Amino acid sequence: MTAPSEELRPFLAERIATHRYPLAFREPVSEWQAELRSIWQAGLPPSGISGFQMLDNRGNSRHLLFQYASGDIGEAMLMLPDAQGPHPAILLMHDHGGVFDIGWRKMISGEAGEAHVAKHYDRQFLANDLVKQGYAILVCDAIGWGSRLADGYAEQQALAAQAMQAGWSLAGLVAADDLAAFDWLSWQPEIDPARIGTLGHSFGGFRAWQLAALEQRVRACAAVSWAGTRSGMLAPGMTLLKGQSAFYTLHPHLAAIADYPDMAALAADRPLFMRSGSEDRHFPAVSARDFFCRLEDAGRAFGKRPDNAVVPGGHSFSKENQTAAMAFLRSHLSLHQG
C-alpha cells in the first residue's frame, strides 16, 4: 500500500472525483458571488486589528506590531514613498519558499533576505521597487513566519492541528489576518483607500487572490505561481497530499462546495493578473490552464477579461513577470478611477 503522502486512497479519490461543487461559478453572477463569499467569510476566525504598536519609525518606513482579533500578534512593515499622499497602496504578500525565520523581511532589501530573493525573485526586492514607483507598501508576517515563527513543515502541520482544535483552520487564520491588514491599511491617512491592490508569489500569490476574492474593495490583484484545480493538484506526489504547509490553503468548509478556481473567480469582477510557470512542479501546466479557463468564463460574465497566462519557467517570479505585473498594477492603481 502506498503512503498517504504519495497517492490518494481510492475511497477518497472516488469522493473527490465525484464532487459536483454546488457553489461552482454560475449565473446569475451577483447571486452566486454573494452566496459563496458569505459562506467563506462565515467560516473564518474573527478578523480585525485590535491594537498596534510602533516598534520603529525611520522616516518613511514604519516597523509595526499588530495584535489580531484572534489574539495573536505579529510584525509588519509599512513603507511610504517620498511624494505627498494620499498614495496608491499594495498589500504585498510574502511567499512560503521553505524559509520560515523571515516573513516581511523577504520583501525588503537589507533585511536578511538576499539569498531568498536571489533564488525566487531574480534578486529583486519587490517592496523597494514598488515604493520607488510611488506605492505605499504594507507587508506582514503571516502566522508561521518571522515574528510568528513555526519553524519547519512539521511545526506548521502541528500549528494547523492546534488551530483545528480551536475550531478554526490555518488557512482561515491567514485569510482573517490579511483581511484585517487590508482594513487597517485602508484607514491610514497617507493611503487612498480606492487604490489598494494586492501582489504576491507562490503562497503569497494564493494570499493575494484570496484577499481579492474575500474583499470587494481590493482594486486590482496580481498573483503569480499559485493556480490549479483541486483534482489537478492531488495527482500522485503532489504537495496537497502531504499535509504540512498545504494546510495554509485548505478551507475545510469549502472543500466539497467550491474548487480553487471558483474561489478565485470571486475576484474576476475586477482587474486580475495571474501567471504560472510551464515547468512549475507544484502547479502542473494543464491544471493551471484549467484554472485560468474557468476564471475567464467568470470574467466574461462580469464583463471583464482576466490577464492570465502559463509562461515559460518554473516556480519563481522572474524579472520579466515582475515587470508585467507592475505594469498591470500601474494601469489600474496609479490613476484614480472612480
C-alpha positions in Angstrom: 0.0 0.0 0.0 1.3 3.4 -0.9 1.9 6.0 1.9 -0.9 8.7 2.2 1.6 11.4 1.2 2.2 9.7 -2.1 -1.2 9.0 -3.6 -4.9 9.4 -2.7 -6.5 6.4 -1.0 -9.0 5.0 -3.5 -12.1 5.8 -1.4 -11.0 9.4 -1.0 -10.1 9.7 -4.7 -13.6 8.5 -5.6 -15.3 11.0 -3.3 -13.2 13.9 -4.6 -13.7 12.8 -8.3 -17.5 12.9 -7.8 -17.7 16.3 -6.2 -20.2 18.4 -8.0 -19.2 21.6 -6.2 -22.7 23.2 -5.6 -21.1 26.6 -5.4 -19.0 26.4 -8.5 -19.2 29.5 -10.7 -22.7 30.0 -12.2 -25.0 32.7 -13.3 -26.6 34.9 -12.2 -23.2 36.0 -11.0 -24.2 38.5 -8.4 -26.3 35.9 -6.6 -23.5 33.3 -6.8 -20.8 35.7 -5.7 -22.8 36.9 -2.6 -23.6 33.3 -1.6 -20.1 31.8 -1.9 -18.4 34.8 -0.3 -20.7 34.9 2.6 -20.2 31.2 3.3 -16.4 31.6 3.0 -16.4 34.6 5.3 -18.7 32.9 7.9 -16.2 30.0 8.3 -13.2 32.3 9.1 -11.9 33.3 12.6 -12.6 36.8 13.8 -10.9 39.4 11.7 -9.5 42.8 12.8 -6.6 44.5 14.4 -7.4 45.3 18.0 -4.3 47.3 18.5 -0.8 48.1 17.1 2.5 49.4 18.3 5.1 51.4 16.5 8.4 49.4 17.0 10.4 51.8 14.9 9.8 54.9 12.8 12.6 55.5 10.3 11.3 58.3 8.1 9.1 56.6 5.5 9.5 53.1 7.0 7.4 52.1 10.0 8.1 48.9 11.8 4.8 47.8 13.4 3.4 45.2 15.8 -0.2 44.2 15.1 -2.5 42.5 17.6 -5.1 40.5 15.6 -8.6 39.7 16.7 -7.7 36.1 17.1 -5.4 37.2 20.0 -2.1 36.5 18.1 0.5 39.2 17.4 2.8 39.8 14.5 5.2 42.2 12.9 4.6 44.3 9.8 6.3 46.9 7.8 4.7 50.0 6.2 6.8 51.8 3.6 5.7 55.1 2.1 7.1 56.9 -1.0 8.6 60.4 -0.7 5.9 62.2 -2.6 2.9 63.8 -0.9 -0.1 61.4 -0.3 -2.6 60.0 -0.3 -0.8 57.2 -2.1 -2.0 54.2 -4.1 -1.0 51.2 -2.0 -0.3 47.5 -2.3 -0.7 44.8 0.3 2.4 42.8 -0.6 2.2 39.1 0.4 5.4 37.2 1.3 5.8 33.7 0.0 6.5 30.4 1.7 9.7 29.3 0.0 10.7 26.8 2.7 12.3 29.8 4.7 10.4 30.3 7.9 12.6 32.6 10.1 11.8 35.7 8.0 8.4 36.8 6.6 8.1 40.5 5.7 11.9 40.7 5.7 11.9 38.6 2.5 10.5 41.5 0.6 12.7 44.4 1.7 16.4 45.0 1.0 18.8 45.0 3.9 16.6 42.7 6.0 18.5 39.3 5.5 16.5 38.1 2.5 19.2 38.3 -0.1 19.7 34.6 -0.6 15.9 34.1 -0.8 15.3 36.8 -3.5 18.2 35.5 -5.5 16.5 32.1 -5.7 12.9 33.2 -6.2 12.8 36.8 -7.4 15.7 37.3 -9.8 17.4 39.3 -7.0 14.7 41.9 -6.9 13.2 43.2 -3.7 9.6 43.9 -4.6 8.8 46.3 -1.8 11.7 48.6 -2.6 10.9 48.5 -6.3 7.2 49.3 -5.7 7.9 52.2 -3.3 10.2 53.7 -5.9 7.3 53.6 -8.3 5.1 55.6 -5.9 3.2 53.0 -4.0 2.8 52.6 -0.2 3.6 49.0 0.7 2.3 47.0 3.7 3.8 43.6 4.2 3.0 41.5 7.3 4.4 38.3 8.8 1.9 35.5 8.1 1.3 33.1 11.0 4.2 30.7 11.0 6.9 33.1 9.7 9.3 35.6 11.2 7.9 37.1 14.4 5.1 34.4 14.3 7.6 31.5 13.7 6.6 27.9 13.4 9.9 26.6 12.2 9.7 23.9 9.6 7.0 21.8 7.9 6.3 19.6 10.9 5.8 22.6 13.2 3.4 24.2 10.7 1.4 21.0 10.5 1.2 20.9 14.3 0.0 24.6 14.2 -2.7 23.5 11.8 -3.8 20.8 14.1 -3.9 23.2 17.0 -6.0 25.7 15.0 -8.5 22.9 14.3 -8.7 22.1 18.0 -9.9 25.7 18.4 -12.5 25.3 15.7 -10.5 27.3 13.2 -8.2 26.5 10.3 -4.7 27.6 9.4 -6.0 28.9 6.0 -8.7 30.7 7.8 -6.3 32.4 10.2 -4.2 33.7 7.3 -7.3 34.9 5.4 -8.7 36.7 8.5 -5.3 38.4 9.2 -4.9 39.6 5.6 -8.4 41.0 5.7 -7.5 42.8 8.9 -4.3 44.2 7.4 -6.2 45.5 4.3 -8.8 47.2 6.5 -6.1 48.8 8.7 -4.2 50.0 5.6 -7.3 51.5 4.1 -7.8 53.7 7.2 -4.4 55.2 7.2 -4.4 59.0 6.3 -1.5 58.6 3.8 -3.4 56.0 1.8 -6.0 56.4 -0.9 -8.5 53.6 0.0 -9.9 53.5 -3.5 -6.5 52.5 -4.9 -5.3 49.5 -3.0 -4.1 46.3 -4.7 -2.6 43.0 -3.8 0.5 41.3 -5.1 2.3 38.0 -4.3 4.2 35.0 -5.5 3.6 31.3 -4.6 1.9 31.2 -1.2 1.9 35.0 -1.5 0.1 34.6 -4.8 -2.6 32.5 -3.1 -3.0 35.1 -0.4 -3.2 37.9 -3.0 -6.1 36.4 -5.0 -7.7 35.0 -1.8 -7.9 38.5 -0.3 -9.3 40.0 -3.6 -11.9 37.2 -3.6 -13.0 38.0 0.0 -12.6 41.8 0.0 -14.5 43.7 -2.7 -12.6 46.8 -2.0 -9.4 45.3 -3.5 -9.0 47.4 -6.6 -6.6 45.1 -8.6 -4.8 41.8 -7.9 -1.6 40.4 -9.3 -0.9 36.8 -8.2 1.9 34.6 -9.5 2.7 30.9 -9.1 -0.5 29.6 -7.5 -3.0 28.4 -10.0 -4.6 24.9 -10.2 -7.7 22.8 -9.7 -8.1 20.6 -6.7 -8.1 17.4 -8.8 -5.0 18.7 -10.7 -3.1 19.2 -7.5 -4.0 15.9 -6.0 -2.1 13.8 -8.5 0.4 11.3 -7.1 3.3 13.0 -5.4 1.7 16.5 -5.3 2.1 18.8 -2.3 -1.5 18.9 -1.3 -1.4 15.2 -0.4 1.3 15.7 2.2 -0.4 18.0 4.8 2.4 20.1 6.3 2.2 23.6 4.7 -0.7 22.5 2.5 -3.0 23.4 5.4 -2.4 27.1 4.6 -4.6 26.8 1.6 -7.2 24.3 2.8 -10.5 25.8 4.0 -12.4 22.7 5.3 -15.8 24.2 5.0 -15.3 25.0 1.3 -13.6 21.7 0.1 -16.8 20.0 -1.1 -18.7 23.0 -2.3 -16.2 25.1 -4.4 -13.0 24.4 -6.3 -10.0 26.7 -6.2 -10.8 28.5 -9.5 -14.4 29.1 -8.2 -12.9 30.7 -5.1 -10.6 32.9 -7.2 -13.4 33.7 -9.6 -15.0 35.9 -6.8 -12.3 38.4 -7.8 -13.0 38.2 -11.6 -15.2 41.2 -11.5 -12.1 43.4 -11.0 -8.7 43.6 -12.7 -6.9 40.3 -12.2 -3.4 39.3 -13.4 -2.1 35.8 -12.9 0.9 33.8 -14.2 2.0 30.2 -13.8 5.2 28.6 -15.0 5.1 25.9 -17.6 7.6 23.8 -15.6 6.2 24.6 -12.2 6.4 21.3 -10.2 3.8 22.4 -7.7 1.2 23.5 -10.3 1.1 21.4 -13.4 0.5 23.5 -16.6 -2.6 21.5 -17.6 -4.2 22.2 -14.1 -3.2 25.9 -14.3 -4.7 26.3 -17.7 -7.9 24.7 -16.5 -7.9 27.2 -13.6 -7.4 30.1 -15.9 -10.1 29.0 -18.3 -12.6 28.9 -15.5 -11.5 32.4 -14.4 -12.0 33.6 -17.9 -15.5 32.2 -18.0 -16.3 34.1 -14.8 -14.6 37.3 -16.2 -16.8 37.2 -19.3 -20.0 37.0 -17.1 -18.7 40.1 -15.2 -17.8 41.9 -18.4 -14.1 41.6 -17.6 -11.1 39.8 -19.1 -8.5 38.5 -16.6 -4.9 38.8 -17.7 -3.9 35.2 -17.2 -1.2 33.0 -18.8 1.0 30.0 -18.5 4.5 31.3 -19.2 7.9 29.6 -19.7 9.7 28.8 -16.4 9.3 27.1 -13.1 8.2 28.1 -9.6 9.7 31.6 -9.5 8.8 35.2 -10.0 11.1 36.3 -12.8 12.1 39.9 -13.6 10.1 39.7 -16.8 6.9 38.6 -14.9 7.6 41.3 -12.3 7.7 43.9 -15.0 4.4 42.7 -16.5 2.7 42.5 -13.1 3.9 46.0 -12.1 2.7 47.5 -15.4 -0.7 45.9 -14.9 -1.0 47.3 -11.3 0.2 50.7 -12.5 -2.5 50.8 -15.2 -5.2 50.1 -12.6 -3.9 51.9 -9.5 -1.8 54.8 -10.4 -4.6 57.0 -11.8 -7.7 57.4 -9.7 -10.6 55.6 -11.3 -14.0 56.1 -9.6 
